[in-house]
């Protein structure tokens, strides 16, 4: 027997089918279907309730396959239907965009932690833990790391990304890995940022005049010694160097906070980040926490705030979306297990700061 903590995340159980499957719109449409689920899950109980209501479906139990694997099999057309909690389904949709949520089969429920029914002190401490991290913003920080923006990508976006990982990314793999290794970054982070910037298009140009794979402005490129801004090697090396300089500049922030603040500065400029940090101080928020700047950056779109800011108006929601998308692209790269046989080693005369191995901070 167990007791459950207070709920911390709302979920629903959903029917998962291939995106081309238009035959299931509601639970009643499961009649005549074989539904594959992992044995011992709450999905089995829910499906049996549907059977008791007269829906003639067949349940195929798997004792050795996790829900994520069954979602993959749906995406690949190996099975027709599975069931998954909404958070699991949405998270896996970035890896398997062909698998979609067809319809809910349960009311909204809440995830909680299960403990021994006699462990009352432990249960109390768990509830206090969740209360604390929700109040101090840590819960949102963790939630955003894994779930932010997961439903903002449509099928075309995700399919294009998966395709370009195979067709475009290999053209720049050695350059990315050498530059990332020299500056201490995870190469997959740089690749994810590059895709957000240019979709791996070396000739990309923004409306503001930023150019190339890493979308460098002419002043930034010149300051970094770039002779040909559209040259992939020069553009990538300069882009990573620029990110590293921002990472160094915001050294008071720690861990992922430092990385996210550097990425945000890359996106909207160092000055706007400084303005957002000043607002954070005025609001008694920690200016070196990304969760604080996620609150204050959007304020710079309002005249009340940007009229007093040193660097003026800022599209403050843009860097938040920028980072969320980069982290999703990064996560997909990790999940796909894309590894390159060639790993360029840094020049022995150059020092690599081992303290900023972003892979260790992000995993």
Buried (B, 14 or more C-beta within 10 A) or exposed (E): EEBBBEBBBEBBBBBBBBBEBEEBEEBEBBEEBEBBBBEEBEBBEBBEEBBEEEBEBEBEBBEEBEBBBBBBBBBEEEBBBBBBBBBBBBBBBBBBBBBBBBBBBBEEBEEBBEBEEEEEEBBEEBBEBBEEBEEEBBBBBEBBBEBBBBEEBEEEBBBBBBEBBEEBBEEBBBBBBBBBBBBBBBBBBBBBBBBBBBEBBBEBBEEEEBBBBBBBBEEBBEEBEBEEBBBBBBBBBBBBBBBBBBBEBBEEBEEBBBBBBBBBBBBBBBBBBBBBBBBBEEEEBBBBBBBBBBBBBBBBBEEEBBEEBEBEBBBBEBBBBBBBBBBBBBBBBBBEEBEEEEEBEBEEEEEBEEEBBBBEBBE
